[in-house]
């Protein structure tokens, strides 16, 4: 019964929810299986360890987020407007999570970076790969904005890293203070990091 086609997805979904609420280290396999509504044997049928499950959760979450980011960042809108939409959707997602469970969950990748990066090399490596991919996606948009002379940053890769770091940091503050209003400075800070030529007009245009 536990090895049905949807058992793996139930385990992944339960694990992600529990990790977002409580972190990785405090969770046990039995608790994850209970939340998923599957026998413990099903866990080891699909995952050889809790670490393997965490890696699968990261992959699944990134697949979903990458699709969402690509939809926004690869749209036909102007480059700066696309970045603004990314921040807008991030804030909306954090607000929805808070309304659902009562707390701001933050970013799964950021949360696990703080908790696990010094303890397990496979998880550290996977998180590095995910953040590098995020930076590449943001850099492509900044490069377009620079070609249009909308920003003055001389190094698009470092600017993209700064924007992703800003996004992660503000989400962390929102989680810490359980207040999504901590995300409100994101756009103005991003424009400052990029050296936008006309920041007020860019804010108004978005």
Buried (B, 14 or more C-beta within 10 A) or exposed (E): EBEEEEBBEBBBBBBBBBBBEEBBEEBEBEBBBEBBEBBEEBBEBBBEEBBBBBBBBBEBBBEEBBEBBEEBBEEEBBBBBBBBBBBBBBBEBBBEBBEEEEEBBBBBBBBBBEBBBEEBEEBBEBBEEBBEBBBEBBBBBBBBBBEEEBBEBEEBBBBBBBBBEBBBBBBBBBBEEEBBEBBBEBBBBBBEBBBBBEBEEBBEEB
